[in-house]
Amino acid sequence: MANQKILDQKQEIINEITENVKNSSSFIFLENHGLTVAETMELRRALKESDSELKIYKNTLVNRALSSMNIDLSAELNGPKIVAFGSDIVEPIKAVSKFAEKHPNLEMKLGIVDGEITDLATLKKLATIPSRDGLLTMFAGGLMGIARDFAICLDLHAKNLEENK
């Protein structure tokens, strides 16, 4: 029989995983094929810049936490896995994707994005979306273009009215 203290520690970890999945917009499973400690720290720093986190959990504990939320990923949870998660949907995916380009020892496998299980192809598509600030800049540029075109139209109309007087 397992020690009650150990069981309590495992339950705390399961509760932590459950909270991280519930409170995160994106929860990504990564496969680690021999990242060094320095590379792992580099990935942690990259994720921290995007207000995300990197955790290493035992697959059995992750599986228990997910099964308590009626999510079945037991077939995919084999081998060394790392999880990255954050409150923003795209930022952790972009940070991991950028890091994985330089480090072939790390690869994205699947994720839970907005409560839905997401495959690798969708994660790669999400990684190409510009950041929130980039999207807002594009939107503002579009609005400025419309305002500029309207100002030119009004100016031409005013000049046309002066000529026809």
C-alpha positions as CSV (number, residue, x, y, z in Angstrom):
1,M,0.0,0.0,0.0
2,A,1.3,3.4,-1.0
3,N,2.1,5.9,1.7
4,Q,-0.7,8.5,2.3
5,K,1.8,11.4,2.1
6,I,2.9,10.3,-1.4
7,L,-0.8,9.9,-2.5
8,D,-1.6,13.4,-1.2
9,Q,1.4,14.8,-3.2
10,K,0.2,13.1,-6.3
11,Q,-3.3,14.4,-5.8
12,E,-1.9,17.9,-5.5
13,I,-0.1,17.5,-8.8
14,I,-3.2,16.2,-10.4
15,N,-5.2,19.2,-9.1
16,E,-2.5,21.5,-10.4
17,I,-2.6,20.0,-13.9
18,T,-6.4,20.2,-13.9
19,E,-6.3,23.9,-12.9
20,N,-3.7,24.6,-15.5
21,V,-5.8,23.0,-18.3
22,K,-8.9,24.8,-17.1
23,N,-7.2,28.2,-16.8
24,S,-5.2,28.1,-19.9
25,S,-6.4,29.0,-23.4
26,S,-3.8,26.7,-24.9
27,F,-2.2,23.6,-23.3
28,I,0.4,22.0,-25.7
29,F,2.0,18.6,-25.4
30,L,5.6,18.5,-26.6
31,E,7.8,15.5,-27.2
32,N,11.3,15.7,-25.8
33,H,14.0,13.7,-27.6
34,G,17.0,14.7,-25.4
35,L,16.8,18.4,-24.8
36,T,19.7,19.5,-22.6
37,V,19.1,21.4,-19.3
38,A,20.4,24.6,-21.0
39,E,18.0,24.1,-23.9
40,T,15.1,23.5,-21.5
41,M,15.9,26.6,-19.6
42,E,16.1,28.6,-22.9
43,L,12.6,27.3,-23.8
44,R,11.3,28.3,-20.3
45,R,12.7,31.8,-20.8
46,A,11.1,32.0,-24.3
47,L,7.7,30.9,-22.9
48,K,8.0,33.3,-19.9
49,E,8.5,36.2,-22.3
50,S,5.1,35.3,-23.8
51,D,3.5,35.0,-20.4
52,S,3.4,31.2,-20.6
53,E,4.8,28.3,-18.6
54,L,6.6,25.0,-19.2
55,K,6.1,22.0,-16.9
56,I,7.2,18.4,-16.9
57,Y,4.7,16.0,-15.4
58,K,4.4,12.3,-15.3
59,N,2.2,11.0,-18.0
60,T,0.1,8.9,-15.6
61,L,-0.7,12.0,-13.5
62,V,-1.6,14.0,-16.7
63,N,-3.8,11.2,-17.8
64,R,-5.6,11.1,-14.5
65,A,-6.1,14.8,-14.5
66,L,-7.4,14.8,-18.1
67,S,-9.7,11.8,-17.4
68,S,-11.2,13.6,-14.5
69,M,-12.2,16.3,-17.0
70,N,-13.5,13.7,-19.5
71,I,-10.6,14.2,-21.9
72,D,-9.1,10.9,-23.2
73,L,-5.5,11.3,-24.5
74,S,-4.2,8.1,-23.1
75,A,-3.2,6.8,-26.5
76,E,-1.0,9.9,-27.1
77,L,0.5,10.1,-23.6
78,N,3.4,7.8,-24.0
79,G,7.1,8.6,-24.0
80,P,8.7,11.7,-22.5
81,K,6.3,14.6,-22.7
82,I,6.5,18.3,-21.7
83,V,3.5,20.6,-21.4
84,A,3.5,24.3,-22.3
85,F,0.5,26.4,-21.5
86,G,-0.6,30.0,-21.3
87,S,-3.5,32.3,-21.0
88,D,-3.1,33.5,-24.6
89,I,-4.2,31.1,-27.3
90,V,-1.4,31.7,-29.8
91,E,1.6,33.0,-27.9
92,P,2.8,29.7,-26.3
93,I,2.3,27.9,-29.6
94,K,4.3,30.5,-31.5
95,A,7.1,30.4,-28.9
96,V,7.3,26.6,-28.9
97,S,7.2,26.5,-32.7
98,K,9.9,29.0,-33.1
99,F,12.1,27.1,-30.5
100,A,11.4,23.8,-32.3
101,E,12.7,25.2,-35.6
102,K,16.1,25.6,-34.0
103,H,16.0,22.5,-31.8
104,P,15.0,19.3,-33.6
105,N,15.0,17.4,-30.3
106,L,11.7,19.1,-29.5
107,E,8.4,18.6,-31.4
108,M,4.8,19.6,-30.8
109,K,2.4,16.7,-30.8
110,L,-1.0,17.9,-29.9
111,G,-2.8,20.3,-27.7
112,I,-5.9,21.5,-26.0
113,V,-6.9,24.9,-27.4
114,D,-10.0,26.6,-25.9
115,G,-11.1,23.2,-24.4
116,E,-10.9,21.4,-27.7
117,I,-8.3,18.7,-28.6
118,T,-6.2,20.1,-31.4
119,D,-3.9,18.2,-33.8
120,L,-0.5,19.1,-35.0
121,A,-1.7,20.6,-38.3
122,T,-3.9,23.0,-36.5
123,L,-1.2,23.9,-34.0
124,K,1.1,24.7,-37.0
125,K,-1.6,26.9,-38.5
126,L,-2.0,28.8,-35.2
127,A,1.7,29.3,-35.0
128,T,1.6,31.4,-38.2
129,I,-0.9,33.8,-36.9
130,P,0.6,37.2,-36.0
131,S,0.7,38.2,-32.4
132,R,-2.2,40.2,-30.8
133,D,-0.2,43.4,-31.1
134,G,0.6,42.7,-34.7
135,L,-3.1,42.0,-35.5
136,L,-4.1,45.3,-33.7
137,T,-1.5,47.2,-35.7
138,M,-2.8,45.7,-39.0
139,F,-6.4,46.6,-38.0
140,A,-5.3,50.2,-37.1
141,G,-3.5,50.5,-40.4
142,G,-6.6,49.4,-42.2
143,L,-8.7,51.9,-40.4
144,M,-6.2,54.7,-41.1
145,G,-6.3,53.8,-44.8
146,I,-10.1,54.2,-44.8
147,A,-9.9,57.5,-43.0
148,R,-7.1,58.7,-45.4
149,D,-9.2,57.7,-48.4
150,F,-12.3,59.5,-47.0
151,A,-10.2,62.7,-46.3
152,I,-8.9,62.6,-49.9
153,C,-12.5,62.1,-51.2
154,L,-13.7,65.1,-49.1
155,D,-10.8,67.3,-50.3
156,L,-11.5,66.4,-54.0
157,H,-15.2,67.1,-53.5
158,A,-14.5,70.5,-51.9
159,K,-12.1,71.4,-54.8
160,N,-14.8,70.3,-57.2
161,L,-17.4,72.5,-55.5
162,E,-15.0,75.5,-55.6
163,E,-14.4,75.1,-59.3
164,N,-18.1,74.9,-60.2
165,K,-19.0,78.1,-58.3
